[in-house]
């Protein structure tokens, strides 16, 4: 019995270390969230994966920079009382999303604000495309230099 405990001690130490480290890493992003944001991301970290993880009531902030999305689909659903907001973290240093933005029919109750959208895309499709209900756009600069 004592021998089993002695063999298990190193494993328990490793597990305790991983548990403490995971807790510290999970708490770290919350300390850096911009004011008014429940989630934030930076360029190059997977914008589609970021928006796919949002839920009703989230205020998702994009840190300043250029986001090359190619095709960004907003398919999550907010509610009338708990909209999903996608905005720049800093309205004076706005984020720019390059590529096609599509609010799918499943994606309702979104608010898009303080962003620059460059809708150029390889297939020359229109952007943004809004099929979802109750989508609000505030202070969004939309360009699409595909027409010539």
C-alpha positions as a LaTeX table, in Angstrom:
\begin{tabular}{lrrr}
\hline
Residue & $x$ (\AA) & $y$ (\AA) & $z$ (\AA) \\
\hline
Unk1 & 0.00 & 0.00 & 0.00 \\
Unk2 & 2.78 & 2.42 & 0.93 \\
Unk3 & 4.56 & 1.58 & $-2.29$ \\
Unk4 & 1.47 & 2.53 & $-4.35$ \\
Unk5 & 1.24 & 5.88 & $-2.61$ \\
Unk6 & 4.95 & 6.54 & $-3.23$ \\
Unk7 & 4.49 & 5.80 & $-6.94$ \\
Unk8 & 1.40 & 7.99 & $-7.13$ \\
Unk9 & 2.99 & 11.05 & $-5.47$ \\
Unk10 & 4.88 & 12.28 & $-8.56$ \\
Unk11 & 1.71 & 11.92 & $-10.63$ \\
Unk12 & $-0.30$ & 13.83 & $-8.03$ \\
Unk13 & 2.33 & 16.58 & $-8.06$ \\
Unk14 & 2.11 & 16.88 & $-11.84$ \\
Unk15 & $-1.69$ & 16.95 & $-11.72$ \\
Unk16 & $-1.65$ & 19.64 & $-9.01$ \\
Unk17 & 0.78 & 21.72 & $-11.08$ \\
Unk18 & $-1.40$ & 21.39 & $-14.20$ \\
Unk19 & $-4.54$ & 22.28 & $-12.25$ \\
Unk20 & $-2.96$ & 25.43 & $-10.77$ \\
Unk21 & $-1.43$ & 26.45 & $-14.11$ \\
Unk22 & $-4.71$ & 25.95 & $-15.97$ \\
Unk23 & $-6.53$ & 28.08 & $-13.41$ \\
Unk24 & $-3.99$ & 30.86 & $-13.76$ \\
Unk25 & $-4.17$ & 30.78 & $-17.55$ \\
Unk26 & $-7.97$ & 30.77 & $-17.54$ \\
Unk27 & $-8.04$ & 33.82 & $-15.27$ \\
Unk28 & $-5.42$ & 35.74 & $-17.24$ \\
Unk29 & $-7.56$ & 36.72 & $-20.29$ \\
Unk30 & $-10.28$ & 38.23 & $-18.06$ \\
Unk31 & $-7.72$ & 40.57 & $-16.54$ \\
Unk32 & $-6.88$ & 41.96 & $-19.98$ \\
Unk33 & $-10.37$ & 42.39 & $-21.41$ \\
Unk34 & $-11.03$ & 45.87 & $-22.73$ \\
Unk35 & $-13.65$ & 47.85 & $-20.87$ \\
Unk36 & $-17.20$ & 46.71 & $-21.61$ \\
Unk37 & $-16.12$ & 43.49 & $-23.32$ \\
Unk38 & $-17.00$ & 39.96 & $-22.27$ \\
Unk39 & $-14.62$ & 38.44 & $-24.86$ \\
Unk40 & $-11.76$ & 39.76 & $-26.98$ \\
Unk41 & $-9.42$ & 38.55 & $-29.68$ \\
Unk42 & $-6.48$ & 39.82 & $-31.70$ \\
Unk43 & $-5.59$ & 39.48 & $-35.39$ \\
Unk44 & $-4.31$ & 36.05 & $-36.37$ \\
Unk45 & $-6.13$ & 34.12 & $-33.65$ \\
Unk46 & $-8.99$ & 32.64 & $-35.67$ \\
Unk47 & $-11.85$ & 35.11 & $-36.03$ \\
Unk48 & $-14.40$ & 32.51 & $-37.17$ \\
Unk49 & $-13.62$ & 30.27 & $-34.21$ \\
Unk50 & $-13.93$ & 33.32 & $-31.94$ \\
Unk51 & $-17.42$ & 34.32 & $-33.17$ \\
Unk52 & $-18.56$ & 30.68 & $-33.14$ \\
Unk53 & $-17.88$ & 30.64 & $-29.40$ \\
Unk54 & $-20.08$ & 33.64 & $-28.61$ \\
Unk55 & $-23.40$ & 33.43 & $-26.79$ \\
Unk56 & $-26.42$ & 35.65 & $-26.21$ \\
Unk57 & $-25.41$ & 38.73 & $-24.22$ \\
Unk58 & $-21.72$ & 38.63 & $-25.19$ \\
Unk59 & $-19.90$ & 41.81 & $-26.17$ \\
Unk60 & $-17.09$ & 40.56 & $-28.40$ \\
Unk61 & $-14.28$ & 43.02 & $-28.99$ \\
Unk62 & $-11.71$ & 42.98 & $-31.75$ \\
Unk63 & $-8.39$ & 44.50 & $-30.78$ \\
Unk64 & $-6.96$ & 47.02 & $-33.27$ \\
Unk65 & $-5.55$ & 45.54 & $-36.45$ \\
Unk66 & $-6.44$ & 43.73 & $-39.65$ \\
Unk67 & $-8.46$ & 40.51 & $-39.57$ \\
Unk68 & $-8.23$ & 38.45 & $-42.77$ \\
Unk69 & $-11.45$ & 36.47 & $-42.57$ \\
Unk70 & $-11.99$ & 35.53 & $-46.23$ \\
Unk71 & $-15.51$ & 34.44 & $-45.17$ \\
Unk72 & $-16.86$ & 35.29 & $-41.73$ \\
Unk73 & $-20.25$ & 33.72 & $-40.97$ \\
Unk74 & $-22.25$ & 34.95 & $-37.98$ \\
Unk75 & $-24.56$ & 32.04 & $-37.21$ \\
Unk76 & $-24.99$ & 32.30 & $-33.43$ \\
Unk77 & $-28.30$ & 33.60 & $-32.09$ \\
Unk78 & $-28.78$ & 36.33 & $-29.51$ \\
Unk79 & $-32.15$ & 37.37 & $-28.09$ \\
Unk80 & $-34.09$ & 40.62 & $-27.95$ \\
Unk81 & $-32.90$ & 41.09 & $-24.35$ \\
Unk82 & $-29.40$ & 39.70 & $-24.84$ \\
Unk83 & $-27.96$ & 40.66 & $-28.21$ \\
Unk84 & $-24.55$ & 39.52 & $-29.41$ \\
Unk85 & $-22.33$ & 42.52 & $-30.09$ \\
Unk86 & $-19.25$ & 42.48 & $-32.32$ \\
Unk87 & $-17.23$ & 45.69 & $-32.10$ \\
Unk88 & $-13.80$ & 47.24 & $-32.02$ \\
Unk89 & $-12.22$ & 47.22 & $-28.59$ \\
Unk90 & $-11.23$ & 50.86 & $-29.14$ \\
Unk91 & $-13.47$ & 53.03 & $-31.31$ \\
Unk92 & $-10.54$ & 55.41 & $-32.00$ \\
Unk93 & $-8.31$ & 52.57 & $-33.27$ \\
Unk94 & $-10.82$ & 50.45 & $-35.11$ \\
Unk95 & $-10.37$ & 46.87 & $-36.23$ \\
Unk96 & $-10.70$ & 46.10 & $-39.95$ \\
Unk97 & $-12.26$ & 42.84 & $-41.12$ \\
Unk98 & $-11.18$ & 41.87 & $-44.65$ \\
Unk99 & $-13.29$ & 39.42 & $-46.61$ \\
Unk100 & $-16.90$ & 38.42 & $-46.91$ \\
Unk101 & $-19.13$ & 38.96 & $-43.87$ \\
Unk102 & $-22.36$ & 37.01 & $-43.82$ \\
Unk103 & $-25.04$ & 37.12 & $-41.11$ \\
Unk104 & $-26.76$ & 33.80 & $-41.75$ \\
Unk105 & $-30.48$ & 33.22 & $-41.32$ \\
Unk106 & $-29.64$ & 31.42 & $-38.07$ \\
Unk107 & $-27.76$ & 34.48 & $-36.78$ \\
Unk108 & $-30.29$ & 36.86 & $-35.27$ \\
Unk109 & $-30.02$ & 39.71 & $-32.77$ \\
Unk110 & $-26.50$ & 40.84 & $-33.64$ \\
Unk111 & $-25.14$ & 44.35 & $-33.17$ \\
Unk112 & $-22.12$ & 45.26 & $-35.30$ \\
Unk113 & $-20.47$ & 48.54 & $-34.32$ \\
Unk114 & $-17.32$ & 50.62 & $-34.62$ \\
Unk115 & $-15.75$ & 48.34 & $-37.25$ \\
Unk116 & $-14.29$ & 48.80 & $-40.71$ \\
Unk117 & $-15.40$ & 46.10 & $-43.16$ \\
Unk118 & $-13.49$ & 45.59 & $-46.39$ \\
Unk119 & $-15.71$ & 43.22 & $-48.35$ \\
Unk120 & $-13.25$ & 42.38 & $-51.12$ \\
Unk121 & $-13.21$ & 38.65 & $-51.72$ \\
Unk122 & $-11.77$ & 36.25 & $-54.28$ \\
Unk123 & $-15.16$ & 35.37 & $-55.78$ \\
Unk124 & $-16.36$ & 39.00 & $-56.08$ \\
Unk125 & $-19.45$ & 38.26 & $-53.99$ \\
Unk126 & $-21.36$ & 41.01 & $-52.20$ \\
Unk127 & $-20.40$ & 41.79 & $-48.64$ \\
Unk128 & $-21.84$ & 42.18 & $-46.11$ \\
Unk129 & $-24.82$ & 39.89 & $-46.63$ \\
Unk130 & $-27.50$ & 39.98 & $-43.94$ \\
Unk131 & $-30.03$ & 37.15 & $-43.80$ \\
Unk132 & $-30.53$ & 37.14 & $-40.02$ \\
Unk133 & $-33.28$ & 39.04 & $-38.26$ \\
Unk134 & $-32.88$ & 42.09 & $-36.02$ \\
Unk135 & $-29.31$ & 42.99 & $-36.94$ \\
Unk136 & $-28.17$ & 46.48 & $-35.93$ \\
Unk137 & $-25.24$ & 48.28 & $-37.60$ \\
Unk138 & $-23.72$ & 51.33 & $-35.87$ \\
Unk139 & $-20.73$ & 53.38 & $-36.99$ \\
Unk140 & $-19.56$ & 50.72 & $-39.45$ \\
Unk141 & $-17.53$ & 51.77 & $-42.49$ \\
Unk142 & $-18.23$ & 49.29 & $-45.30$ \\
Unk143 & $-16.08$ & 49.26 & $-48.44$ \\
Unk144 & $-16.00$ & 46.81 & $-51.28$ \\
Unk145 & $-13.48$ & 47.72 & $-53.93$ \\
Unk146 & $-14.31$ & 44.74 & $-56.11$ \\
Unk147 & $-16.44$ & 46.75 & $-58.56$ \\
Unk148 & $-14.45$ & 48.41 & $-61.26$ \\
\hline
\end{tabular}
